Amino acid sequence: MKRLLSGVLAWWAFLHLVWMASTFLLFGVLVISDDNPLQAMFEWLYDAYAFGVFQMRGWVILGFAPGCWLLNYVLTGTFRFLPWKPAT
């Protein structure tokens, strides 16, 4: 059970960071146009994740991945930054 929880936490932290980086790139750096179909899909995903899961609390969003890594360290003794590598 501990190994399963460790895997879920590691993958969620990794995908969370991918989500944050892609949000920054698409809306902060690249500034995709409103008629792009990717825009509507990504706005829906952003709203569902940021507002639905995290209630748009910035400090929780920014601290989520480090919190997962810290919990993984407490559970398994390793931070497990790369989720595809098993905890040793």
C-alpha positions, 0 to 999 in steps of 0.5 A: 500500500505504501508503494502504491501511495508513493507511486501516485504521489510521485506521478501526481507531483510530476504531472502537476509540474508539467501542468504548471510549466505548460500553463506558463509557456502557453499563456505567459510566453507563447500567448496562443490566440483565442481561435486556437482549439488548444486554447479552449481545451487548455482553459477548461483543464486549467479551470477544472484543476486550479479552481476545482481541485485547489480552489485557486489557492496559489500557495497550495498550487505552488507547494503541492509538488514539494509537499508530495516529494516530502511525503514520499521522503517520509514514507519511503526514504527517497524524494522520488522526483522521477516517478518512473524510477522505483523507490529504493 
